[in-house]
């Protein structure tokens, strides 16, 4: 622990060993020991999620001597809280100033790294609670991290990341969806107040998330910029899928690091129950004992084929002419030329939905 305390004071002691060779009583030249200390992190960043601070920082991949960082043993997270009237993130603190006033809020041994790592980046939550000196919105915060090797040595602080928490609304409620043929139309209720009860609600927009599983919210929303209205049409969906949607409030466009927790998931099953558009210009031309049926194909993209029925005039029964779908825009039907017939055609999509029937115009040559 003494070594860890020294490191937090900004002191790194490098020891050099003298190697003695046996035989001929010859003393070898002094050699530096094989010391591997991870480089300080330089990409620590922070953002506000409700009353949490979410920190991200890359796992070091190199030591200070350029070798691969294979001896990481621990990471410490340090936090410095400053009263709002004193806090000025434009004025950086020296490492000594920061270390003299900061507190260690978390120490992660290497055995627990997998609990925080995703694609080589650590993600850490720091929940700020109310204290005798005021809640998290009354202060500004500076953070830094230290990485240690197996000998409890560090090369120093990471960059310092600063944040000022602001009261923002909670996640919207009343998330609902309407499935149409071209979009999943989502809407939600606008929050009325901020989490501290203050009004008006500080709303700069919304983020909408879509996932194929309810196990976690995706890293990125479906919208590229915060939505300005309490609704969204998701046109990139596919039929025969199950989606899970959630929405969060963005509290400040100038500080996009302030957003609420996501709402509860809304499960949407995109079952296609929409009939295709019917074919057009359906006509029947009698040629001897054959009726030639012609039509313009349906404009719908998911048409599997066409079904044609024939009805003899003066009767109520219809006969389906084709047991299998017709996939070309024409069909020949052998008939009794002494009788008159009426034909109807329907487009059928890949989900079995049928269009409204279209009647043929009976013509004789």
C-alpha positions in Angstrom: 0.0 0.0 0.0 2.9 2.3 0.6 3.9 2.1 -3.0 0.3 2.8 -4.1 0.2 5.9 -1.9 3.5 7.1 -3.3 2.2 6.6 -6.8 -0.8 8.7 -6.0 1.5 11.4 -4.8 3.0 11.4 -8.3 6.3 9.7 -7.4 7.6 6.9 -9.6 10.8 5.3 -8.4 12.8 3.2 -10.9 15.3 0.8 -9.3 18.4 -0.3 -11.2 20.1 -3.5 -10.3 23.8 -4.4 -10.6 24.3 -7.8 -12.1 27.4 -9.7 -10.9 28.9 -12.4 -13.0 30.6 -15.5 -11.5 34.0 -16.6 -12.6 37.1 -14.5 -12.9 35.5 -12.2 -10.3 34.4 -9.8 -13.1 31.7 -7.3 -12.4 29.2 -6.8 -15.2 28.2 -3.3 -16.5 25.1 -1.9 -14.7 21.8 -2.8 -16.5 18.3 -1.4 -16.0 15.8 -3.8 -14.6 13.0 -5.1 -16.9 10.3 -2.7 -15.8 7.0 -2.5 -17.6 4.7 0.4 -16.7 1.5 1.0 -18.7 1.3 4.4 -20.5 -1.1 6.9 -19.0 -4.5 7.0 -20.6 -5.2 10.0 -22.8 -8.8 9.5 -23.9 -10.9 9.5 -20.7 -14.3 11.0 -21.4 -17.4 11.6 -19.3 -21.1 12.0 -20.0 -24.2 12.4 -17.8 -26.8 9.7 -17.7 -29.6 10.7 -15.3 -27.8 11.2 -12.0 -24.9 9.0 -13.1 -21.6 10.0 -14.6 -20.6 7.5 -17.3 -16.9 7.3 -17.9 -15.1 5.7 -20.8 -11.4 5.1 -21.3 -9.3 2.8 -23.5 -7.4 0.0 -22.0 -3.6 0.7 -22.4 -2.0 -1.4 -25.1 1.6 -0.2 -24.6 4.0 0.4 -21.8 6.1 3.6 -21.5 9.0 1.8 -23.2 6.9 0.8 -26.2 6.4 -2.8 -25.3 3.0 -4.5 -25.2 1.1 -3.8 -21.9 0.7 -7.3 -20.7 1.2 -6.7 -16.9 -1.8 -4.5 -16.1 -2.9 -5.3 -12.6 -5.3 -2.6 -11.5 -7.0 0.7 -12.4 -8.0 3.4 -10.0 -10.7 6.0 -10.6 -10.2 9.4 -8.9 -12.8 12.1 -8.5 -12.5 15.8 -7.4 -15.7 17.6 -6.5 -15.7 21.4 -6.6 -18.4 23.8 -5.5 -20.2 25.4 -8.5 -18.9 28.9 -7.8 -15.3 27.5 -7.8 -15.5 25.1 -10.6 -14.0 26.2 -13.9 -13.2 23.4 -16.4 -11.3 25.9 -18.5 -8.6 26.1 -15.8 -6.8 22.8 -15.8 -5.3 21.5 -12.6 -1.7 20.1 -12.3 -1.4 16.5 -11.4 -0.2 17.5 -8.0 -3.1 19.8 -7.4 -5.6 17.2 -8.5 -4.0 14.4 -6.5 -3.9 16.5 -3.3 -7.7 17.0 -3.4 -9.2 14.0 -5.2 -10.6 10.9 -3.7 -10.4 7.4 -5.0 -13.9 6.2 -5.7 -13.1 2.9 -7.3 -10.3 0.4 -7.6 -10.6 -2.4 -10.2 -8.2 -5.3 -10.1 -7.4 -7.1 -13.3 -9.6 -10.0 -12.4 -12.6 -7.7 -12.6 -11.6 -6.0 -15.9 -14.0 -8.1 -18.0 -16.9 -6.6 -16.0 -16.1 -3.2 -17.3 -14.5 -3.8 -20.7 -16.3 -3.7 -24.1 -14.2 -3.8 -27.3 -11.1 -2.6 -25.4 -12.8 0.3 -23.7 -13.6 0.5 -20.0 -17.1 1.8 -19.2 -17.7 2.8 -15.5 -20.7 4.3 -13.8 -20.3 6.7 -10.9 -23.6 7.6 -9.2 -23.6 10.9 -7.5 -25.9 11.2 -4.5 -27.0 14.1 -2.3 -24.7 15.2 0.5 -24.8 17.6 3.4 -23.2 20.2 1.0 -25.8 19.7 -1.7 -26.7 17.4 -4.5 -24.8 16.5 -7.6 -26.2 19.5 -9.5 -24.5 21.9 -7.0 -21.0 20.9 -8.0 -18.6 20.4 -10.8 -16.5 17.2 -11.1 -13.1 16.3 -12.5 -12.0 12.7 -13.1 -8.8 10.9 -13.8 -7.6 7.3 -13.8 -4.4 5.5 -12.9 -3.2 2.2 -14.4 -0.9 0.0 -12.4 1.4 -2.9 -13.3 1.9 -6.0 -11.2 4.5 -4.2 -9.1 2.0 -1.6 -8.1 3.7 1.0 -10.3 2.1 3.7 -12.4 3.3 6.2 -15.0 0.9 8.9 -13.8 -2.5 10.3 -14.3 -4.6 10.1 -17.4 -6.1 13.3 -18.9 -8.6 15.0 -16.7 -12.2 14.9 -17.8 -14.7 17.5 -16.4 -18.5 17.6 -16.1 -21.2 19.7 -14.5 -24.4 17.8 -13.8 -27.7 19.5 -14.7 -31.2 18.5 -13.7 -33.0 17.0 -16.7 -36.3 15.2 -17.2 -36.7 11.4 -16.7 -37.3 9.1 -19.7 -40.6 9.7 -21.5 -43.6 7.5 -20.6 -46.4 6.2 -22.8 -44.2 4.8 -25.6 -46.5 3.3 -28.2 -46.2 2.0 -31.7 -48.4 1.6 -34.8 -47.3 -0.7 -37.6 -48.0 0.4 -41.1 -46.9 -1.1 -44.4 -43.9 1.2 -44.7 -43.0 2.2 -41.1 -43.2 1.6 -37.4 -44.7 4.8 -36.1 -43.7 5.5 -32.5 -44.8 8.2 -30.1 -44.5 9.0 -26.5 -45.6 11.5 -23.8 -43.5 14.7 -23.2 -42.0 14.8 -19.7 -43.6 17.6 -17.6 -40.7 18.4 -15.2 -37.1 17.7 -14.4 -36.0 15.0 -12.0 -35.5 17.6 -9.2 -39.1 18.8 -9.7 -38.1 22.0 -11.4 -40.0 23.3 -14.4 -40.1 23.8 -17.3 -38.7 20.5 -18.4 -35.2 20.9 -19.9 -35.8 19.0 -23.1 -33.4 19.4 -26.0 -34.6 16.3 -27.9 -35.0 12.6 -27.7 -32.9 9.5 -28.6 -34.8 6.4 -29.8 -33.2 3.0 -29.5 -34.1 -0.2 -31.3 -32.8 -3.7 -30.4 -33.5 -7.3 -31.4 -33.2 -8.3 -27.7 -34.5 -6.9 -24.5 -31.2 -7.7 -22.8 -29.6 -4.3 -23.4 -29.9 -0.9 -25.0 -27.7 -0.4 -28.1 -24.8 2.0 -27.9 -26.2 4.2 -30.7 -29.8 5.4 -31.3 -31.5 5.0 -34.6 -31.6 8.8 -35.0 -28.4 10.6 -36.0 -29.3 13.8 -34.2 -31.7 14.3 -31.3 -35.3 14.1 -32.3 -37.2 17.4 -31.8 -40.7 15.9 -31.8 -42.1 13.2 -29.5 -42.4 10.7 -32.3 -40.5 8.9 -35.0 -41.2 6.7 -38.1 -38.8 3.8 -38.3 -38.7 2.9 -42.0 -35.7 0.6 -41.8 -37.5 -2.2 -40.2 -38.2 -5.6 -41.7 -41.4 -7.7 -41.5 -41.4 -11.0 -39.5 -39.1 -9.5 -36.9 -39.5 -8.7 -33.2 -38.0 -5.3 -32.1 -37.6 -3.7 -28.7 -37.8 0.1 -28.7 -36.9 2.5 -25.9 -36.5 6.3 -25.7 -34.5 8.7 -23.6 -34.6 12.4 -23.1 -31.7 14.6 -24.2 -31.3 17.4 -21.7 -29.0 19.9 -23.4 -27.9 20.2 -27.1 -24.9 22.3 -26.1 -23.9 19.6 -23.6 -24.9 16.4 -25.4 -23.5 14.4 -22.5 -26.7 14.9 -20.5 -29.5 12.4 -21.1 -31.9 10.4 -19.1 -32.0 6.7 -18.6 -33.9 4.9 -21.4 -37.6 4.1 -20.9 -38.9 0.5 -20.5 -38.7 -1.5 -23.7 -41.7 -1.6 -26.0 -42.0 -5.0 -27.9 -43.2 -4.7 -31.5 -43.8 -7.7 -33.7 -43.8 -6.7 -37.4 -46.2 -9.2 -38.8 -47.2 -8.4 -42.4 -51.0 -8.2 -42.6 -51.2 -5.7 -45.4 -52.7 -6.8 -48.7 -50.8 -5.9 -51.9 -52.1 -3.5 -54.5 -54.2 -5.2 -57.1 -53.1 -5.7 -60.7 -54.4 -3.2 -63.3 -56.0 -3.2 -66.8 -57.3 -6.8 -66.4 -58.9 -7.9 -69.7 -60.3 -11.1 -71.3 -60.3 -11.6 -75.0 -62.1 -14.5 -76.6 -60.3 -16.3 -79.4 -62.2 -19.3 -80.6 -62.3 -21.7 -77.7 -59.7 -19.8 -75.7 -59.9 -16.8 -73.6 -56.7 -14.8 -73.3 -56.3 -13.0 -70.0 -53.9 -10.1 -69.7 -53.1 -7.6 -67.0 -50.5 -5.1 -65.7 -48.7 -6.5 -62.7 -49.3 -5.2 -59.2 -46.9 -2.4 -58.2 -46.3 -4.0 -54.7 -42.8 -5.4 -54.2 -43.7 -8.6 -52.3 -46.2 -10.2 -54.7 -45.8 -14.0 -54.9 -48.2 -14.5 -57.8 -51.8 -14.2 -59.0 -55.0 -16.2 -58.6 -57.7 -16.2 -61.2 -61.3 -17.2 -60.8 -63.9 -17.8 -63.5 -67.7 -17.5 -63.1 -70.2 -18.5 -65.7 -72.8 -15.8 -66.1 -76.1 -16.8 -64.5 -74.5 -18.9 -61.8 -73.1 -18.2 -58.3 -70.2 -20.6 -58.3 -66.6 -19.5 -59.0 -63.9 -21.9 -60.2 -60.2 -21.2 -59.4 -58.4 -21.7 -62.7 -54.8 -22.1 -61.4 -53.8 -24.4 -58.5 -50.4 -22.7 -58.4 -49.6 -19.0 -58.5 -49.4 -17.4 -61.9 -46.2 -15.4 -62.0 -46.5 -14.0 -65.5 -49.1 -11.3 -66.5 -51.1 -13.5 -68.9 -53.1 -16.7 -68.8 -55.1 -18.8 -71.4 -58.3 -20.5 -70.5 -60.2 -23.0 -72.7 -63.9 -22.3 -72.6 -67.2 -23.1 -74.3 -67.5 -20.3 -76.8 -71.3 -20.5 -76.6 -71.3 -19.3 -73.0 -70.3 -16.1 -71.3 -67.9 -15.8 -68.5 -66.7 -13.3 -65.9 -63.1 -13.4 -64.6 -61.6 -12.0 -61.4 -57.9 -11.7 -60.4 -56.2 -11.1 -57.1 -52.5 -10.5 -56.3 -51.2 -12.5 -53.4 -48.1 -11.5 -51.4 -45.4 -13.7 -49.8 -47.4 -13.6 -46.5 -50.6 -14.9 -48.1 -52.4 -11.5 -48.1 -54.7 -11.1 -51.1 -55.5 -7.9 -52.9 -59.1 -6.8 -53.7 -60.4 -8.6 -56.8 -60.3 -7.0 -60.2 -62.9 -8.0 -62.8 -62.1 -8.7 -66.4 -63.6 -6.9 -69.3 -65.1 -9.6 -71.6 -64.4 -8.9 -75.2 -65.1 -10.8 -78.4 -63.1 -10.6 -81.6 
